[in-house]
Amino acid sequence: MAGYDSSAGPRTYLSKSALVAAGLREMIMTGDLAPGVPLRQRDLAERFGVSPTPVREAIRMLESEGLIKTDSHKSSTVREPDAGAAQERYQIRAALEGLASNLAASKITDQDLAQLVAYNERLLDPSLTDVEVQEINRQLHFHVYLVAGSPLLLSLMRLLWQSFPHGPQYLRPREESLAEHRQLIEALGRHDSEAAQAITHGHIIGAIPYAVTPQKKRGRSKQPRKQPSHAHASEIAEGV
């Protein structure tokens, strides 16, 4: 099950425990492993096709990331999120994503700008499901991270997005978010690094009230997400 992660340039060897950790992280993010769910090492080892040792190591990794907690009886469960932790994640994301926009502004091409515009225009479609909206929004943001050209920053952003239960949620009014996306794209098109950073920072911080006090969904239909398979663990590790 060990493999390579080619997402950050040079081929990097990934151990079985790293691949299991990536798979579990994705399952927590998508809700396939809900908060409070016990993690039975034997069952997970069978699911991922590995021995219990990589599973134990993966659980320790995710415990250090705050996604899993282990009690005094060595029982591990998915950690319950709290409002304070959610706010902190958005604050960290605002700082890092602002930096990504700053770096991207000097490197972005007309083709990149056209792709960002296309993503934002797709979000105008009122028939999109929640899952489709979340995925298009993720693609837009990650395209900026990719343009920034920093493998380390890209890896940090993948890890940060995966630390959100179910991923960062698209909870604010859609027109508000789309307007801020347009402002960011315009700043990137001017190659204005400072403006791009400030707009991005404000965009992410502005989501905090919606994340800490969840609002009712605004008429979008839901659609179940596909459950990740251990056969695709190397793809999950890449995160995009």
Secondary structure, 3 states (H helix, E strand, C coil): CCEEECCCCCCEEECHHHHHHHHHHHHHHHCCCCCCCECCHHHHHHHHCCCHHHHHHHHHHHHHCCCEEECCCCCEEECCCCHHHHHHHHHHHHHHHHHHHHHHHCCCCHHHHHHHHHHHHHCCCCCCCHHHHHHHHHHHHHHHHHHHCCHHHHHHHHHHHHCCCCCCCCCCCHHHHHHHHHHHHHHHHCCCHHHHHHHHHHHHHCCHHHHHCCCCCCCCCCCCCCCCCHHHHHHHHHCC
